Amino acid sequence: MENAADALKMAAAVLVFVMALGISISSFSQARATADVLITYSDRDTVTEYAEDTGERTRMVGKETIIPAIYRAYKENYRIQFYESDGVTPITLYEKKEDGETVEVNYIDLEREVIGNALQQDNFIMALLYGTKGTYKKADGSTMNFNEYLDELDANNSTITLNSEGICDKILEGNTFEEKYGVYYQDDLLPENYDPDTDISGQYDDSETPDANKTKKRVISYCRQ
């Protein structure tokens, strides 16, 4: 009898173990499926925008698409530029000093701005998008307002002049833009025969540069409609 009782106990223990194992596997599967869904929907543009080359290079978008693209511009190293509907007249995003002159800037491009660490990049994007409505981070984890951020820029001898009204309200709100894609090559190495005096456009013939020294860079243009 004792052996039969022990056998029943062992069988019950095995049954409980199998049930617990089945529940655990089911829970892990559901957690994996939930994680996949979150990753898929956390940044739909990143997942779907470049998944397949359909040959179409334009589409109509609003700020819900442009704002995430601006946040990704620094992290993914591509250029975003804004134009009026003619595709030629630039829309000014901010101003900066170059050779003693004030220049209106219509693009966002890490290659063209000396902005250091990730915190400074995030604050710059925040100021560009939201101006006085933004909240800016300090290195110690505390926050500051727009004017304090401007004081910090001045203390670092920045040449950038930002507007108090961010482009989210000033340019993007209520407007539709035609989104266009393009590609160019960053010049990692200038050819030996490069002559800036004869290069009127400020660019050089990249066919003379070895392929190993070419860095492909995406350009996104937004034309206000």
N, C-alpha and C positions, 0 to 999 in steps of 0.2 A: 504493500500500500504506500509505504513511504517513497519507494522508487517511482510509483505512478504519480504521486503528488509532486515530486521533484521534476518529473518530466513535464507535467502540466505547467508548472511554474516557468520552466525553461522555454516551453512553447509560447507561453504568454509574453515572456520577456522578448523573445525573437519577434513576435508579432508587433509588439509595441515599438521595437527598434525599426522594423520595416516601415511601419506607419510614419514614424518620426522622420525617417530618411526620405520617404516619399513627399511628406509635407515640406521638408527643407529644400528638396530639388525643385518642387513647384514654386516655392517662395523665391528662390534664386532666379528661376526662369522669368517670373513676373517682374522682379527687380531689373533684370537685364532688358526686358522689353520696355519697361518704363524709362530706363536710361537712354535707350535708343530713340524713343519718342522725344525726350527732352533735348537730346543733341540735335535731332532733325529739325525741331521747331524753334530752337534758341536763336538761330541765325539762318533763316530760310534763304536769304540772298546768297550766302556763301555756299550753301548746298546746291541750289538749283540754278544759280545765275550762270555758272561756267561749266555745268555738267556736260553739256552737249553743244557742239558747234552746229547751229542750224543755218548759218550763213546770214542771219539777221543781225544787224549791227545797231539798230535803233529801236527805242520803245519810249512810250510816254510814262513818266513817273512823277511822284510827288515827294514831299519831304520825308514820308515814312520809308522811302527807299534811299534817298540822298543822305540822310543823317547817319544811318549805319555805315554807308560807304565812306563818309568822311572819317568816322571813327577808325575804320580799317586802313585808311590811306597810309598812316605812318607805320603801322604794324606790318603791312604787306608791301610797302614801298612802291606805291603808284601815285600818279598825279591826277588831281581832279581840278577842272577848270570850268568857269561859268561865263556864258555869253548871252546876249540878247537873242531874239528869234532869228536874226539874220546870220547867226553863227560867226560873226566877225567882231561886233562891238562887245568889248569885255564888260562884265559886271564886277565892280570893285568890291572885294571882300575886306581888305584892310590896306593900310599904307605902310611904307617903310622908307628909310633913308638909304640912298645909294649914291656915293660920290658927292655928298652934300646936297643932293636933290631929293625931293619927295616923289616917290613912285607909287602909283596905284597898282595893287596886286589883285588879280582875278583868279588865282590858282592856290591850291594847297599841295605842297611838294616838299618832302623832307630833304631832298637833295639840295633845294634852294634856300633853306633856312637853317641857321645854326641854333638848334634847340636840342639841349643835352639829353637828360635821362627821361625815363618813361613818365615820371611825375610832371615834369615840365611840358612834355608833349600833351599829356591829358589836360593840363590846365590851359594850354594854348587852344586846344580844340574846344574846351568848355567856353572860353572867352569868345572865340570866334563864333560859336553857335548861339550862345545865350547872353553874352554881355553882362549887364548888371543883374540879370536873373540867375546867373550861374553861382555855384558854390565851388570854391577852389581849395585844394588841399596843400597843406604844408608838409615838410619832411618829417615832422614829429607826429603826424597823424591828425593834428587839429585842422580847422578850416579858416578861411579868410574870405572877405567879400571882394568885389570887382576892383574897387579903388586900392585896396591893399595889394591885390595882385599886380595892378599897374605900377605901384610903388616898387614892388619886387623886381619887375621888368626894368624900371629905370635904374635901380641899384645895380643891376647886372649889365648896364650900358646897352640895353636892347635898342635896336633901330626900328622896331615894329611899333606902329600906332594902331590901336584897336578901337572900334566903335563901341559906345556904351550900349547900343542896341544891336543884339546879335543877328546874324544872318537868318536864323530860324524865323524870327519875326519880320525882319526887314526885307528879306528876299524870298524865302521859301514859303511862308505862310500864304495860303490861298492861290498859289501859282502851280502850274504844271510845266514840266520840263521835258524836252526831248533828250534822251540819253544816247550818246554815241561813244563807241569804243575805238581805240586806236592803239598802236604800239610803236615805240621807238627804242633805240639802243643808247644806253648811257655810255659815255666815252671813258672807259677805264684807262686807256692809254692813247694819247694823241700820236698820229703818224709822224715820222721824222721830218717829212717834207711839208708839214702843216704850216701855213703862213696866214696869220690872222689879218694881215693887211689886204689879202686878196679874198678873204672869206667874208663877203658882205653880209651874209645871213647870220653870222655868228656860229654856224655849225660847220662841220667838216664832212667830207665824203667818207662815210663809214665803210665803204667798200675797200678802202685802203687799210683798214684796221683788221688785224687778225681776228678770226672768229672766237678764239680763246679769250680775247679781251673785250668781248661784247656782252653787256648785260641787258637782257630784254626787259622793258618796263612798260606796263599798261598805262594808258591815258584814258580817262573818262571825261567827256565834255557834256555839260548840261546847258541846253539852250532854252531860255524862257519862252514859253508860248503865249 
